[in-house]
């Protein structure tokens, strides 16, 4: 397994799977007729926070090269 494959699998498990689950909860809430926006907001916040963390880590590694 290449390094890129490992990184891709980690991204799917740690980033996109939780966000997908939160989006799925929003869709289920719409179908049930309840409040959906907290789930959607949580998914967006998750993606933004993880994206900012990824940028910070990437910049940190670039400084040490």
Residue pairs with C-beta under 8 A, 6 or more apart in sequence:
14 50
15 47
15 50
18 46
19 43
19 46
19 47
22 39
22 40
22 42
22 43
22 46
23 39
23 40
23 43
25 39
26 36
26 37
26 39
26 40
26 43
27 36
29 35
29 36
29 39
30 36
